[in-house]
Amino acid sequence: MVEALNSVLILFSALSFLGYGSACFWSAYMKREFERYRLASQRTLVGGLQWCAAIGLLAGLSQPWMGRVAAAGLALMMLVAVGVRIKIKDTLLKTIPALIYLVLNGYLSLAAF
């Protein structure tokens, strides 16, 4: 049962970051958001890292070390995202998704693979 739940969480995170990474490349909304974060020059790097980490999560289903590294990288990225949102004085409501993904990927890196 726990293994099935972990697999669902891994797939959820991987699909989320494939989508978010793609949005970093092609979404006008994400372009504006990165300008608001004062990180416009980092947008494509962040998107590429998110794609790589999402693929790493999926690879972790057969190579657990890759999944742990990818999840830890995403947790670190979300920790920075929370810090950025605090720095720009975003609301808690806007910060909650980054917090959820921080906790999720922290869990995945420690317990799911």
C-alpha positions in Angstrom: 0.0 0.0 0.0 2.8 2.5 0.9 4.7 1.6 -2.2 1.6 2.3 -4.4 1.0 5.7 -2.6 4.7 6.6 -3.1 4.5 5.8 -6.8 1.4 8.0 -7.1 3.2 10.8 -5.3 6.3 10.4 -7.5 4.2 10.5 -10.6 2.2 13.6 -9.3 5.4 15.5 -8.6 7.1 14.5 -11.9 4.0 15.5 -13.9 3.7 18.7 -12.0 7.3 19.7 -12.7 7.2 18.7 -16.3 4.2 21.1 -16.6 5.7 23.8 -14.6 9.1 23.5 -16.4 7.3 23.7 -19.7 5.4 26.8 -18.6 8.8 28.4 -17.8 9.6 28.2 -21.5 6.3 29.0 -23.1 3.9 30.8 -20.8 3.6 34.6 -20.9 2.2 34.3 -17.4 5.3 32.6 -16.1 7.5 35.2 -17.8 5.7 37.9 -15.9 5.9 35.9 -12.6 9.7 35.5 -13.0 10.0 39.2 -13.5 7.9 39.7 -10.4 10.3 37.4 -8.5 13.2 39.5 -9.9 14.5 36.3 -11.5 13.7 36.9 -15.1 17.2 35.8 -16.3 16.9 32.5 -14.4 13.5 31.4 -15.9 14.8 29.1 -18.6 17.4 27.6 -16.2 14.7 26.9 -13.7 12.5 25.3 -16.3 15.3 23.1 -17.6 16.2 22.0 -14.1 12.6 21.2 -13.4 12.4 19.0 -16.5 15.6 17.2 -15.5 14.4 16.6 -12.0 11.0 15.4 -13.2 12.8 12.9 -15.5 15.0 12.0 -12.6 11.9 11.2 -10.4 10.6 8.9 -13.1 14.0 7.3 -13.6 14.0 6.7 -9.8 11.2 4.2 -10.2 13.9 1.8 -11.6 17.1 3.5 -10.2 16.2 4.7 -6.7 19.3 6.8 -6.2 18.3 9.0 -9.2 14.9 9.5 -7.7 16.3 10.5 -4.3 18.7 13.0 -5.9 16.0 14.5 -8.1 13.5 14.8 -5.2 16.2 16.4 -3.0 17.0 18.9 -5.8 13.3 19.8 -6.2 13.0 20.1 -2.4 15.9 22.5 -2.4 14.5 24.4 -5.3 11.2 24.8 -3.5 13.0 25.9 -0.3 14.5 28.7 -2.4 11.1 29.4 -3.9 9.6 29.9 -0.4 12.5 32.2 0.4 11.9 34.2 -2.8 8.2 34.5 -2.0 9.0 35.7 1.6 11.5 38.2 0.2 9.0 39.7 -2.2 6.3 39.7 0.5 3.9 37.3 -1.3 0.8 36.2 0.6 0.7 32.9 2.4 -1.9 31.7 -0.2 0.7 32.3 -3.0 3.4 30.6 -0.9 1.5 27.5 0.0 2.1 25.6 -3.3 5.9 25.9 -2.9 5.6 24.8 0.7 3.5 21.8 -0.3 6.1 20.8 -3.0 8.9 21.3 -0.5 7.3 18.9 1.9 6.3 16.4 -0.8 9.8 16.3 -2.4 11.5 16.3 1.0 9.4 13.2 1.8 10.2 11.6 -1.5 13.9 12.1 -1.1 13.9 10.6 2.4 11.4 7.8 2.3 9.9 7.0 -1.1 12.8 5.4 -3.1 
